[in-house]
Amino acid sequence: MAVKNINEINRDLDAIYQTRHVTNAMYMLSASAMRQGMERADYNRAYMRYVCTAVKDLLEKSPDVRNAFIDSDGYLGKHDTAFLVIASDKSLCGAYNQNVAAVVEAQLQRVRADGRETVVYTAGLKIAEILRARGVEIYRDFEGASQYPSMHHVYTIAQELIDIYRCGFVRDIYVVFTEYESAAKQSVIIHRLLPLVVENFETIPIDAPYPARMTYEPSSEEVFNKMVPQYLQGYLYGCFCSAQICENLSRMEAMQSATRNADEMIKKLTTAYNTARQLTITSELTEIAAATELIRHSV
């Protein structure tokens, strides 16, 4: 292997220093985005406690509530199951997108093995690209929703999912996202959005001493129809916030690892530079000494 000269080593050092600046900057940006996502998730969690309490109360204490959000009587049999997959618009976040894609692919295989059909929505350009490469047909990709979660995006997505469910296009709808539990643990979750069942709200406490049966005005069905879209929007917004936290955490880890690797390469190249420089100086001194000796003997 040829030994690099000083100029080559300097060029390599400059390139690695520039790369290190980029990876370090991306780490700090991801850390800031993660903190913002955690704040939004906390606010949404407080809001969802009240919404889930109301929905659970309606499901438990108004047994006469029967509509499309609870049963599948309107199912027309076009597609059995819809999946909304939330991941990343960008790469450079380690195995984050690949982990989500692996779970989705396995779930689709199980559903199809039961003889059911599927329709897949995605929120994230990168996850859509990965799934298409694996032979999964994407019905629609909601661009920008995962990178910049907003209630506008969530309202659009929730409304479309409600529409395809109400018109009987699908029998049930699931959301696939990465749930943030701690800095050391994030899990890919598959949660059924529709139809709703009481079991989904078992962990929601009801603090107020409500009577066994409630009377709602104008009717329990009317109130339920208003509450479910709010529940879906709030839950989906929480999914997007959690996915954004996990994405940025994965990107932080990837950029931190890249920065450490750059530091190691800089250290090795600096040692190589000092060695090459010392060899150059030694060679020049040897040449000067040899020339001086040659002049002395020639005189």
Secondary structure, DSSP 8 states (H G I E B T S, - for coil): -----HHHHHHHHHHHHHHHHHHHHHHHHHHHHHHHHHHHHHHHHHHHHHHHHHHHHHHHH-TT--STTT--TT--SS-SEEEEEE--SS--STTHHHHHHHHHHHHHHHHHHTT--EEEEEE-HHHHHHHHHTT--EEEE-TTTTTS--HHHHHHHHHHHHHHHHTTS-SEEEEEEEEEEETTEEEEEEEEEES--GGGGTT----S---SS---SS-HHHHHHHHHHHHHHHHHHHHHHHHHHHHHHHHHHHHHHHHHHHHHHHHHHHHHHHHHHHHHHHHHHHHHHHHHHHHHHH-
